Amino acid sequence: MGDKPDFAGHPAGLAIVTVAEGLQAAGVYGVQSLLILYMANFLFTPAEVASVGGFDLWRSIVERLFGPMSNQALATQTMGLYLGLFFLTPLLGGWLGDRLWGPRLTCILGAILASAGMAMVITPSLFLPGLLVCAFGAGALRCNLNAQTGHLYGRDDGRRDAAFAILAAGLNTGAFLGPLLIGALGEVVNWQWGFAAACTCMALAAITLLIGNGLMPADTPPSTRRAARLGPGDGKTIAALIAVMLLTSLFWLAQSQVWNVYALWGRDHLDRMVLGLEVPVTWLQAIDSLAPILAVPPVLALWRWQAARGREPKELGKIGIGMALMGVAFLWLAAGSGSAKTPFLWVVGFHLMLNTGWLYLVPTMNALFSRSAPVAVTGVMLGAVQFAVFLGSTMSGWLGRFYETMDAPAFWVMHACFPLAGAAVMWAARGRLGRVLRL
């Protein structure tokens, strides 16, 4: 444990994981902002599709599972499946960190593997397998960064929630700069240059982890990790955490569409002229990542004000509020998606509401799972947090096909219903779940 406060009142290792988180997020979200536009506007078009290695096989597999679809629908489904795999692989990464390699080594290997996948994406013939490699590497990296952050603190250390908020700020800083710089480079200048810049960011994340390796808590010996066993009552705790995870998949179903069809909506329906300049579509992802950074000070101030009066919501209450805010944000987007072009300031408001909900839910989920999960399966359970995103993003990829057949307001209202329903169930069940989790 790092008891000496060396970084903003926290162990020095928090600086390492925060910088690494920011760099990997710049690479991941830079690629993410480009992928749907790259596929829909360029790679999956009749003129280019022959250069995509394994495309015919891929199309036959996807259409066998989801039915016939247009090239644009195939692009949105591919994006949804990539996002789903990206957030499914942390389960494997968590197991590797818990049982085999330890979180420090798994982080470094994950960053190297993700860099290799991003390099493969640059070449059309390796595009599809490159997405697979990238998803596995980034999945191993992300959940073990969270595990290492948790290991910096005792299980009852009051700094834990703040540490995960700082880590989230690092993530969102990278997720803001990635689309802003890498996304614009790929969209406006050259697709391949954008992917190459993302690969460079991921390689720098690996270097940061190597340089700061000595500041992180030592991994327990492999024999000790493999010998760890669940104790009495751990089964109920795991079941309660899984229930929370499944409910939050409804939040991610809506959020994942911001990384997918929302870019096509911005291309088609948004007035992107600002001060005489046309805003690149990829910059919408940058706004989405800047919004939670702006929301952190007022939200933390609100929590401190509530805590001083004994009125701060507990973890499950915060998660329910986050889902409700997500639903309200999509109702706002639907209200602004009329026949005329949507004003740019309208989507700024959408991102502020949506990401205030993100701030209530995501750092709280990571802190809750890192504290409440049994020690023997901490990494796996932090991977389960990402499994919720897998469920949501896979379903959002399937729902993306309706963008071509529904009008925009109805499409976004449909997406608002899912997190609102999740919020209602969470508020109804929070007492019983809280007793199991000892909240």
Secondary structure as UniProt FT lines:
FT   TURN            8..9
FT   HELIX           13..38
FT   HELIX           39..43
FT   TURN            46..48
FT   HELIX           49..51
FT   TURN            53..54
FT   HELIX           55..66
FT   HELIX           71..95
FT   HELIX           96..100
FT   HELIX           103..121
FT   HELIX           124..126
FT   HELIX           127..151
FT   TURN            155..156
FT   TURN            158..159
FT   HELIX           160..177
FT   HELIX           178..183
FT   HELIX           185..189
FT   HELIX           191..211
FT   HELIX           213..215
FT   HELIX           222..227
FT   TURN            232..233
FT   HELIX           234..258
FT   TURN            259..260
FT   HELIX           261..269
FT   STRAND          273..274
FT   TURN            275..276
FT   STRAND          277..278
FT   TURN            281..282
FT   HELIX           283..308
FT   TURN            309..310
FT   HELIX           315..335
FT   HELIX           344..372
FT   HELIX           375..377
FT   HELIX           378..399
FT   HELIX           400..404
FT   HELIX           408..437
//
